Amino acid sequence: MTSFIGIEGGGSTTRVFIQRDDQEPEYFEFPISLKVRNGDFAASAEKLRRIVGAHGNAPNIRNSQFAIRNLALGLSGMSREEDQELLRAAIVALPEFADARIHIESDATLTLKSVLAEGEEGILLIAGTGSVIFYQPSGGAARRIGGWGPLLSDEGSGYRIGLRALRHYVNALDGVYPRDALCEAMDTRIGVTEIPITPRSLTQRAESDPAFVASFARDALEAAMNDPDPPSRKHIQDLVYEELIDLTTMIFPLTIPGVMSGSKPYNLYLAGGVARQPITTRLLEQAYEDDDYFTLHLVDDRAPAFKGLEIARGMSEP
């Protein structure tokens, strides 16, 4: 029995579709990232081996009841061909993948393929752990805005919102702000009973683990909507809005006549945990409602991985 696999891996979550021959595809999701960090391609390949092996019913798939035939991956940070080749080499060095055909691209471009066919007009805004915008004029090639990483870009991303939440949290620890519902939620996520909060421990974790930072965006977004104390809720809303306004402003150049070739309203696809939040869609609707620029579409989290599966199956065709 042969297996086709499509994977989309962002900065904090990995989504997988596995299809054995012509059986129905199976979907799996993991709260870990396959992103290559510090140039360690072998470590990412090993994570991939464990993820796929866990659902191949054997630790060594090559010698089990099915073999991997084709594998298509869209991973965070894999936009450069040289990095794709290095990761491919690390994967095929593992016996489970030695005979597999492997396709690698970035998670962002895989998401773009999942919503827009080649030459089809539309705009894709991705805001998860990171953020980026793609726009594709009718009959033209896709172009990118943003996506330069958390230091220079990633406006409105989970990382940037989470970082603001952490700053709010440490200010509360120092007595600058009173503790609020956001701090309580962050206490739970940090796990104060297991990891004592000290400036050193919190700083080290935040500096070394982007997914840890991005995880606090969920708490900030929840508190911005539901904090029972109005002044506290307003403060947290301002914290979130500042980032999201930066993100939605990046779309503004696309409203200039001639940038998009078709007629309004343009299809705007929203992908990622932050982009699909009600608070984000509300901001977009308010910002552009007078000109009727966009029709909003929420992208299913599983769509990129399923597109990866389609690519994997297509690789076997002559």
C-alpha positions in Angstrom: 0.0 0.0 0.0 1.4 3.4 -1.0 0.9 6.7 0.7 0.6 10.3 -0.5 1.1 13.1 2.1 0.4 16.8 2.1 1.7 19.0 4.9 1.3 22.6 5.9 3.6 23.8 8.7 3.5 27.3 10.1 5.3 28.7 13.0 3.3 26.9 15.7 1.1 24.2 14.1 1.6 21.4 11.6 -1.4 20.1 9.6 -1.3 16.8 7.7 -3.4 14.9 5.1 -2.4 11.3 4.4 -4.0 9.2 1.7 -3.3 5.6 1.2 -3.8 4.6 -2.4 -7.4 5.7 -3.3 -8.8 5.5 0.2 -10.3 8.6 1.8 -7.7 11.1 3.0 -7.1 11.3 6.8 -6.4 14.6 8.5 -4.1 15.1 11.5 -3.0 18.3 13.4 -0.1 18.8 15.7 0.8 21.7 18.1 4.4 21.7 16.9 6.4 23.4 14.2 8.6 21.8 11.5 10.2 25.2 10.8 14.0 25.0 10.4 15.7 26.9 13.2 19.3 27.8 13.4 20.1 26.0 10.2 19.3 22.6 11.7 17.6 20.9 8.8 18.2 17.4 10.3 16.1 18.3 13.3 13.2 19.4 11.2 13.5 16.2 9.1 13.4 14.1 12.3 10.3 15.9 13.5 8.7 15.1 10.2 9.7 11.4 10.6 8.1 11.2 14.0 4.9 13.0 12.9 4.4 10.8 9.8 5.6 7.6 11.6 3.1 8.1 14.4 0.3 7.7 11.8 1.9 5.0 9.7 1.3 2.5 12.5 5.0 1.8 12.7 8.2 3.7 13.6 9.8 2.8 10.3 7.3 3.4 7.6 9.5 2.0 4.8 9.3 -1.5 6.4 5.7 -1.3 7.5 2.5 -2.0 5.7 2.6 1.0 3.5 5.3 3.1 1.8 5.6 6.8 1.3 5.3 7.5 -2.4 5.0 11.3 -2.7 5.3 14.1 -0.1 4.5 17.8 -0.6 5.3 20.2 2.2 4.6 23.9 2.6 6.7 25.1 5.6 7.3 28.4 7.2 10.7 29.9 6.2 11.1 27.7 3.1 10.8 30.3 0.3 14.5 30.0 -0.8 15.4 27.2 -3.2 18.7 26.5 -1.5 16.9 26.0 1.8 14.4 23.7 0.1 17.2 21.6 -1.3 19.0 21.3 2.1 15.7 20.2 3.7 15.0 17.7 0.9 18.5 16.2 1.4 17.9 15.9 5.2 14.5 14.2 4.6 15.7 11.7 2.0 18.6 10.8 4.2 16.1 9.1 6.5 15.3 5.5 5.4 11.5 6.2 5.6 11.7 8.7 2.9 14.6 7.4 0.7 12.3 6.4 -2.1 9.8 9.2 -1.9 9.4 12.1 -4.3 9.4 15.3 -2.3 8.1 18.8 -3.1 8.9 21.7 -0.8 7.8 25.3 -0.8 6.8 28.0 1.7 3.6 27.6 3.7 2.5 31.0 2.4 2.7 30.1 -1.3 1.0 26.8 -0.6 -1.8 28.7 1.0 -2.0 31.0 -2.0 -2.3 28.0 -4.3 -5.1 26.6 -2.2 -7.3 29.7 -2.8 -6.2 31.1 -6.2 -5.5 29.3 -9.5 -2.7 30.6 -11.6 -3.7 33.9 -13.3 -6.9 34.2 -11.2 -7.3 37.6 -9.6 -7.5 38.0 -5.8 -5.7 38.9 -2.6 -4.6 36.7 0.2 -3.9 38.0 3.7 -2.2 35.5 6.0 -1.9 36.3 9.7 -0.9 33.4 12.0 2.4 33.3 13.8 3.7 35.6 11.1 1.9 37.7 8.5 2.2 38.3 4.7 -0.1 39.6 1.9 -0.2 38.3 -1.7 -2.0 40.0 -4.5 -2.5 38.5 -7.9 -3.9 40.6 -10.8 -5.9 38.8 -13.5 -3.6 36.9 -15.8 -0.5 38.1 -13.8 2.0 36.7 -11.4 1.4 36.9 -7.6 3.3 39.6 -5.7 4.1 39.9 -2.1 3.7 42.6 0.6 5.4 42.0 3.9 6.6 38.6 5.2 10.1 39.9 6.2 10.0 38.3 9.6 9.2 39.5 13.1 12.1 42.0 13.4 11.2 44.0 10.2 7.7 43.0 9.4 4.9 40.5 10.5 2.4 43.3 11.3 -0.7 42.1 13.0 0.7 38.6 13.4 0.3 36.3 16.4 3.9 36.9 17.3 3.6 40.7 17.3 0.3 40.6 19.3 1.7 38.1 21.7 4.8 40.2 22.2 2.6 43.2 23.1 0.7 41.0 25.5 3.9 39.8 27.1 5.0 43.5 27.5 1.7 44.2 29.2 2.2 41.1 31.4 5.7 42.1 32.7 4.5 45.7 33.2 1.8 44.2 35.5 4.4 42.1 37.3 6.3 45.4 37.9 3.2 47.2 39.2 2.9 49.6 36.2 -0.6 48.2 35.4 -3.1 46.4 37.7 -3.5 42.7 37.0 -6.4 41.9 34.8 -8.2 39.1 32.9 -5.4 39.0 30.3 -2.7 38.5 33.1 -4.8 35.7 34.6 -5.1 33.9 31.2 -1.4 34.3 30.6 -0.6 32.9 34.1 -2.4 29.7 33.0 -0.6 29.5 29.7 2.8 30.0 31.3 2.0 27.4 33.9 3.1 29.2 37.1 2.9 26.0 39.1 5.5 24.3 36.9 7.7 27.1 35.7 8.4 29.8 38.3 8.1 33.2 36.7 11.4 35.1 36.9 12.7 37.8 34.5 15.4 35.4 33.4 13.2 32.4 32.7 10.5 34.4 30.9 13.0 36.3 28.9 14.9 33.2 27.8 11.7 31.5 26.7 10.5 34.5 24.8 13.8 35.0 23.0 14.2 31.3 22.0 10.6 30.3 21.2 8.6 32.4 18.7 5.6 30.0 19.0 5.6 30.6 22.8 5.3 34.3 22.2 2.6 33.9 19.5 0.5 31.7 21.8 -0.4 34.7 23.9 -2.2 36.4 21.0 -5.1 34.0 21.7 -5.3 35.4 25.3 -5.1 39.0 24.1 -7.8 38.5 21.4 -10.1 36.8 23.9 -9.6 39.5 26.6 -10.1 42.2 24.0 -13.6 40.8 23.4 -14.6 39.5 26.8 -12.7 41.2 29.7 -15.5 42.0 32.2 -13.8 45.3 33.3 -14.5 48.0 30.7 -11.3 50.1 31.3 -9.1 47.0 31.2 -10.9 45.7 28.0 -10.4 49.1 26.3 -6.7 49.0 27.1 -6.3 45.5 25.7 -8.4 46.4 22.6 -6.0 49.3 22.0 -3.1 46.9 22.3 -4.6 44.6 19.7 -5.9 47.3 17.4 -2.6 49.0 17.0 -1.1 45.8 15.5 -4.2 45.0 13.4 -4.4 48.5 12.0 -0.8 48.2 10.9 -1.7 45.0 9.1 -4.9 46.2 7.4 -3.0 49.4 6.3 -0.7 47.2 4.3 -3.6 46.5 2.0 -4.1 50.2 1.1 -1.7 50.2 -1.9 -3.9 47.6 -3.5 -6.8 50.1 -3.6 -4.9 52.4 -5.9 -6.4 52.3 -9.4 -4.5 50.1 -11.8 -2.8 47.9 -9.2 -5.6 45.2 -9.5 -6.7 44.7 -13.1 -10.3 43.7 -12.7 -13.3 45.3 -11.2 -14.4 45.8 -7.6 -15.1 44.2 -5.2 -11.9 42.1 -5.1 -11.9 38.8 -3.4 -9.9 39.0 -0.2 -9.0 35.7 1.4 -8.1 35.6 5.1 -6.0 32.7 6.4 -4.4 32.1 9.8 -5.7 32.3 13.3 -5.4 36.0 13.6 -6.7 37.0 10.2 -9.9 35.0 10.7 -10.7 36.6 14.0 -14.0 38.6 14.2 -12.0 41.6 15.5 -9.9 41.5 12.3 -12.7 41.1 9.8 -14.6 43.9 11.6 -11.6 46.2 11.2 -11.3 45.4 7.5 -15.0 45.9 6.9 -14.9 49.3 8.7 -11.7 50.4 6.9 -13.0 49.8 3.4 -16.8 49.7 3.6 -17.3 53.1 1.9 -15.6 52.0 -1.3 -16.8 48.4 -1.4 -13.3 47.2 -2.3 -13.4 43.7 -1.0 -15.5 40.6 -0.5 -14.1 38.7 2.4 -13.6 34.9 2.4 -12.3 32.9 5.4 -9.8 30.1 4.4 -10.2 26.8 6.1 -7.1 26.0 8.2 -6.9 22.6 6.5 -7.0 23.9 2.9 -3.2 24.3 2.4 -2.5 20.8 3.6 -5.1 19.4 1.3 -3.6 21.4 -1.6 -0.3 19.8 -0.6 -2.0 16.4 -0.9 -3.3 17.3 -4.4 0.3 18.3 -5.4 1.6 15.0 -3.9 -0.9 13.0 -6.0 -0.1 15.0 -9.1 3.6 14.2 -8.8 2.9 10.6 -9.6 1.4 11.5 -13.0 3.5 11.1 -16.1 
